[in-house]
Amino acid sequence: MQDAVLARQAMARQRRGRWLAHAALALGVLIFAFPIWITLVGSTHDAATIGRGDVPLLPGGHGLENFSTALGEGGGRMHTTPAAGMLLNSAIMALLIAGGKIAISLLSAYAVVFFRFPLRMAAFWTIFITLMLPVEVRIIPTYQVIVNLDLFNSFTGLTLPLIASATATLLFRQFFLTIPDEYVEAAQLDGAGPLRFFRDILLPLSVTNIAAMGVILFIYGWNQYLWPLLIINDRSMETIVVGLAKMIGSGDTQNEWNTIMATAVLAMTPPVLVVVLLQRWFIKGLTETEK
């Protein structure tokens, strides 16, 4: 009888613990989602309503008008490039950065793990040390190199300095170290050369890891602000993050908050879609250990 009472008390404590955990998670979600909801709601009201500081909690009836203006005309104190063009520029930049980082990281990790050459580990640690030198630290010499190479106002200048990735190299190296030696031996017995082994064995095994890194690196490229701000002065090549910042005035400037919020919603949509569509691959790539 006493054991049954203790068991019921333990179950009650577990239920209370679960309720507390779920309540904390729900509160965290509300705190995180509330500003996004206000932005979404604000993008559906007119400028006068938001200008008065009267932002309702429910959507209004000007959403189609605001999004059409943001996509086709732009807005803000500097009348920025229409959001459609900025979204395209950001998408190209993010895809080039993600694709370039993954390609270079795969090849560098492959070389470090499967090839034996002098100073192999020194080369790896040299790559790893570059984690301490992000583009913000080396921005002046990098900017000078891009100007000297006449890559100003180009996607090459926009993406090339951001492509090298020590983080992705480290993650792919750790994954390649888990590849069983039997795979390498079987490939050698089958007469497969290094490129065939890389193409036919390593790449198929790395699909989930590539997808996971692709999500992270796409968002990294999409959210770049400082480098595009410096390297691009052609308004037709502005990215959505830079353009959104330029739309917001300071001091007594009257901001078109309805258009700004509509542009902000458009800026958030592609990264959210990437995460949602690749969520399963993203989680598998970060957690899966079986080969």
C-alpha positions, 0 to 999 in steps of 0.5 A: 500500500505504501509503495502505491502511495509513493508511486502516485506521489512520484507520478504527480511530481513528474506531471508537475515537472512536465507542466512547468517545463511546458509553461516555460517553453510556452512563455519563451515562444510567446516572448520570441514570437510577439515582436514577429506578430507585431511586425506581421500585423503592422504590415497590414495597417496603414501608415497613419495608424502605425504613426499614431503609435496605435498598433492593433493586435489583429491584422488590418485591411491594407496588407495587399497594398503594403506588400505590393508597394514594398515589392514594386516600389520600395519606400522609406526615407531613401526610397530604396530599391524595390524589395523584389530586387533586393530579395533576389540579390540576397538570395543569389548572395546567400546561395553563392556563399552557402554553395561555395563554403560547402564545396571548399569545406568538403574538399579541404576536409577530404584532403586532410582526412584521406590524404597523407602529405607533409604538414597535413595537420599544420594545414588543418590547424591553420584553417581552424585558426582562421575562426579567430579572423572573421571578415569584421577583423580583416575588413580593411585589407579585404576591402583593399584587395577587392578594390584592387581586383576591381570587384567592387559592385559585383557578386564576386566581390560580395561573396568571395571573401565570405566563402572560406569556412573553417567551421564547415571544414571542421564539421565535415572533417569530424564526419569523415573521420567516422567513415569506416576504413572498410569503405576506403579499402573496398574502394581501393580494391574496386580500383576507384580513384580519389575523385570517384571515391569522393563522388560515389561514396563520400558525397552520398553519405554526406547528404544530411550533413550538407543539408544541415550546413546548407541551412546554417550557411544560407542564413549566415549569407542572408543576414550579412550586413556590414560587408554588403554595406561597404562593397556595394554602392549600386542601389540595384545590387542592394541586399534586403538587410541593407535596404531595410536598414536604410528605410528607417529614418532617424530623429524627426523623420517620418517613417513609412512603418507599414512599408518597412514592416512589410519589407521586414516580413518579406526579409524573414520569409526566405530563411524561415522557408529554408528552415521549415522545408529542410528541417528534417534533413537539418536535424538528421545532419546534426544528430545522425551518427550511423553511416 
